[in-house]
Amino acid sequence: MKLTIRFDEKDRTLYAHLSPSENPAAISFLSVQQQLKEAGHTNLKLDPKVTSELLSNAQQGKECTIPLKTLVNATASVTLGSDKRQAYLTLTSADGGEPLTLEMITQAIAKSGVCDSLVDHEKVNQCFQRQSVHNFCIAQARLPIPGKDAEFSPLVDSETIDRPQVDDHGVADMMSSHQFVLVDVGTAVMKRVPATEGEAGMDVTGKVMKPAPANDAGFATGLTGVEISPDDPNVLVAAVKGHPVVVPNGVNVDPALHVDNVDVNSGNITFDGSLEVKGEVAAGMTIDVTGDVFIQGGVDRAAIKAGQSIKVGGGIFGGDEAAPPEEEPEASLDYHIKAGANIEAKFVHLSALAAEHDIVVSEYISHSSAKAGHQLLVGQETGKGIVFGGQCEALHRVAINQLGNDAYLPTQITVGKLSELTKVYHKLEMELATRSHEAEQLESFLQKTPQGDTPLLGKMPLDKSEKIRNTIVAIHDKMDRTQHLLTALEPELELQKNASIAIARTLYPNAVMIINGTVKRVSEQTSGTTWVQWGDDLVDMETLKQEKKVSQEKKD
């Protein structure tokens, strides 16, 4: 039999044809391999079943055509991800067909539209060496770099926490570990860094990928106490003097400091402005501010000093014992409340209060010292209005509901300083008269001094007339200042003459009332009335009316 091998281009298959021959040759596995080699198909691997069938037919002398093998060329293809951010290479090795070449891979990449600058050629070579890969990533998009959102950097802190002060004995004062920041007008409190645009990217086909827009937010709306700097639109500056409070995208500057409580968490507070306490002031704390103090809760054994008013929604509770009326109560009271204007509270117990203007308490003042520069008002609108134990005083007027109590506790009320002011007034009058006499004497002497008289004092000439004139001018200046003080004292003296103690309901024994130095000790319980000074005694208003009537009748 004769073996003929041919290749069909249509189905890319090798066929073996056995046909009769006059000069038959032995057909074996080696002869088949030799013919395949001569046909250009070296190292072609045949299916053993096909080879066995071919050799069996040759031995039997059967004429036939048998398909030996369908030849497969190597392939290279590139696919793109759905978002075109990756390119994937798939290679199949040749099986009897055209072998894989780098050129084939390069053409596949170019055909896919992948930008060559984004291809990882080292990975392509690795795939070529392997000959067969499936969806191997050979290119990555250059992703856009997003811009940065606008950033807000506070330039101040709301609160600075320092290490607590430690005394010589190694004891730490935890109350001193907090300092609240205060800024002046024009202080920069926050800087805004505008958003950046970012950097564009490129997908694997070379198409531009725009970065996501950054959030270029401006300063928050509704900020208080701040304004945009006239020198930099990205800087906030304080429009008022106050305490900065950092909020999202901004800072508020509040003339008042707001805290929940004054305790170990807040520390002692010293602040150039006003203070609002939403809760309580704990024992042992101190407050020192230049403005007002508003406390919604109570005060427990604390010291408070305000340049303006102090208003306490609850009570003011101090120490354990108070000094007797004969002594200075501040000597035994460690807890002082001092205001440059008014003090208001629900009740006061075992504390020392001092207000430049009014002290207003609704319920009671017990075992305390209270000094008002104008009026002391206890229980005027609501509340019990009781004063018992300790000492209270006001410069012009005291109005309470009850003085002392049924336990007859020693209680003292003092109003007016007429005698002291009168002494000051008389002293100023005497000084004014003395200076007036001095001026008259010098003016008289000046009239007798010849003009142009310049005798020598040592080697220096002295103009007596000029010296006397200067002295007279200085004396008149001092007289003007003294007269101004006298004029200012006159309305105060009139107020002192009308100083009074008004007790609406009850006056108990062992209470002492003092008006302009005149003392009245209460020996029996009486109904309330208004007390004033009349001569060297204190009388109630009804008695005063009668005294005035009698006095007028005597004059008539």
Disulfide bonds with the S-S distance in Angstrom:
none
